[in-house]
Amino acid sequence: TPAGAGAACIVGCTAGSVVYFILNMMEEGASVTSPIVVAGAAATRNADLSTAITVSAGAEISVFVDGTPDAPVGYGTAQCPLILDDGTVNNRFSVLRSATTGTFSNDMFVGAVGQTLPAVGPAWAQSTRAKTALAVAAGSAGRADNGALLTSSPGSIPVVDRLRIGSSVSSNLFFDGTIQRAAVWLNYRIPNANLQALTA
């Protein structure tokens, strides 16, 4: 059960837990705010972002995002629908839509050192609903974008304690669009075939 604490929505989780966020609209304000009308550029406000603190991830992490970006494919800033981090940019695990190309992407850092994750995928087109799922364990990573699988072999997994939806830890990579569904599996690496089935 979420409990408000200042600007954060807190959800306590233990390793091995599955956390689903299936919401029509999620805002931190006391009431729903009006849409932001934009013309070819991303826009956001703090009420549209959410952070869950006290997430306890183990040696394996899996995430899933089902969303529709509103920003153009050529938008100049990467967009982050979901990230797990420790409150810094040094230890993080994120789902991304790449800057200028709009392609499916991700990054993972351990002690400010980038880890090898699957390559950039196909374009995540503006106003097109798509699904991506990423699962990692030491030496094994897979990402499926609309059923297409990419793999890699990362060296380490970051120690993280919070989940952010709608923006990254650096607070400038807003996901301009709609996140229909998001899920996180703590201490579980979803098999590659299941990543493909989940996103097909």
C-alpha positions in Angstrom: 0.0 0.0 0.0 1.6 3.3 -1.1 2.1 5.9 1.6 2.8 9.6 0.8 6.0 11.1 2.2 6.8 14.6 0.9 7.4 14.5 -2.8 7.7 10.7 -2.9 5.3 7.8 -3.2 6.8 5.0 -1.1 6.3 1.3 -1.8 8.3 -1.1 0.4 9.5 -4.2 -1.5 11.7 -7.2 -0.6 14.1 -9.1 -3.0 12.1 -11.5 -5.1 9.0 -9.3 -5.1 7.1 -8.4 -8.3 5.8 -4.8 -8.4 3.2 -3.9 -10.9 2.1 -0.3 -11.7 -1.1 -0.5 -13.7 -2.8 2.9 -13.5 -4.9 5.0 -15.7 -3.1 8.1 -14.4 -0.6 8.6 -11.7 0.2 12.0 -10.2 1.7 13.1 -6.9 -0.7 16.0 -6.4 -3.9 15.9 -4.4 -6.0 16.1 -7.5 -5.7 15.3 -11.2 -4.1 18.1 -13.3 -5.0 19.1 -16.8 -3.1 17.8 -19.9 -0.1 19.8 -21.2 -0.7 20.7 -24.9 2.6 20.8 -26.8 3.5 21.3 -30.4 6.5 19.1 -31.4 8.4 19.4 -28.1 8.4 17.4 -24.8 6.9 19.0 -21.7 6.4 17.8 -18.1 5.7 18.9 -14.6 6.7 17.4 -11.3 3.2 16.1 -10.6 3.6 13.6 -13.5 6.6 11.9 -12.0 6.8 9.2 -9.3 9.6 7.7 -7.2 9.2 4.6 -5.0 11.9 4.4 -2.3 13.1 1.3 -0.4 13.2 -1.0 -3.3 15.5 -3.9 -2.5 16.9 -5.4 -5.7 19.2 -8.4 -5.6 21.7 -9.9 -8.0 19.1 -10.0 -10.9 16.6 -7.4 -12.2 13.9 -7.6 -14.8 11.7 -4.7 -16.0 8.8 -4.2 -18.5 7.4 -1.1 -20.0 4.3 -0.7 -22.2 4.1 2.9 -23.4 3.4 5.4 -26.1 5.9 8.3 -26.6 4.5 11.7 -27.7 7.9 13.3 -28.5 9.1 13.2 -32.1 11.6 10.5 -33.1 14.2 13.2 -33.7 13.8 14.8 -30.2 17.2 15.9 -28.9 17.0 14.4 -25.4 16.8 10.8 -24.4 13.5 9.9 -22.6 13.4 7.6 -19.6 10.1 5.8 -18.8 11.6 3.7 -15.9 14.8 3.6 -13.9 16.1 1.9 -10.8 18.9 3.8 -9.0 20.5 4.6 -5.7 19.7 8.3 -5.8 22.8 9.0 -7.9 23.7 8.6 -11.6 26.6 6.3 -10.6 24.5 3.2 -9.9 21.5 2.8 -12.2 19.5 0.5 -14.5 17.3 2.3 -17.0 14.9 1.8 -19.9 15.4 4.6 -22.5 14.2 6.0 -25.8 17.3 7.3 -27.4 17.9 11.0 -28.3 17.7 12.1 -31.9 16.8 8.5 -33.2 13.9 7.5 -30.9 15.3 3.9 -30.7 14.7 1.5 -27.9 17.8 1.6 -25.6 18.9 1.1 -22.0 21.9 1.8 -19.7 23.4 0.3 -16.6 26.2 1.8 -14.4 27.9 0.3 -11.4 30.2 2.7 -9.5 30.0 5.1 -12.5 31.3 2.4 -14.8 29.0 1.6 -17.8 28.1 -2.1 -18.1 27.6 -3.9 -21.5 23.9 -4.2 -22.3 22.0 -5.1 -25.5 22.6 -2.8 -28.4 20.2 -0.1 -29.5 17.0 -1.6 -31.0 14.5 -0.4 -33.6 12.8 3.0 -33.5 10.0 3.5 -30.9 7.8 5.7 -33.2 6.0 8.8 -32.0 2.4 8.1 -31.0 2.9 4.3 -31.4 2.3 2.0 -28.4 5.2 -0.4 -27.9 6.5 -2.9 -25.3 10.1 -3.4 -24.1 11.4 -5.7 -21.4 14.9 -5.9 -20.1 16.4 -8.6 -17.8 19.9 -8.7 -16.3 22.1 -10.9 -14.1 25.9 -10.9 -13.9 27.1 -12.1 -17.3 23.7 -12.3 -18.9 21.4 -9.7 -20.2 18.5 -9.7 -22.7 16.1 -7.1 -24.0 13.1 -7.6 -26.2 11.5 -4.8 -28.1 8.1 -5.8 -29.5 9.2 -9.4 -29.5 12.7 -8.8 -31.1 15.5 -10.1 -28.8 19.0 -8.6 -28.3 21.5 -10.0 -25.7 24.8 -9.1 -24.1 27.1 -10.0 -21.1 27.3 -7.3 -18.4 30.0 -7.6 -15.8 28.1 -6.4 -12.7 24.7 -5.4 -11.4 24.2 -2.1 -9.6 22.9 -1.9 -6.0 19.7 0.2 -6.2 17.1 1.2 -3.7 14.5 3.3 -5.6 12.3 3.1 -8.7 11.4 6.1 -10.7 8.6 6.2 -13.3 8.5 9.1 -15.9 12.0 10.5 -15.5 15.6 9.6 -14.7 17.6 10.3 -11.6 19.2 13.3 -13.4 15.6 14.8 -13.7 16.0 15.9 -17.3 15.1 12.8 -19.2 11.4 13.0 -19.0 9.2 10.4 -20.8 6.9 12.6 -22.8 4.0 10.2 -23.4 1.9 7.6 -21.7 3.1 4.6 -19.7 0.2 2.1 -20.0 1.9 -0.6 -17.8 5.2 -1.1 -16.0 6.4 -4.0 -14.0 9.6 -4.8 -12.0 10.8 -8.2 -10.9 13.4 -7.9 -8.1 16.0 -10.7 -7.8 14.7 -12.5 -10.9 16.1 -12.6 -14.5 13.3 -13.3 -16.9 14.4 -15.9 -19.5 14.9 -14.5 -23.0 12.0 -16.5 -24.5 9.7 -15.0 -21.9 10.9 -11.5 -22.7 10.0 -12.0 -26.3 6.5 -13.4 -25.3 5.9 -10.6 -22.9 6.6 -7.9 -25.6 5.2 -9.6 -28.7 
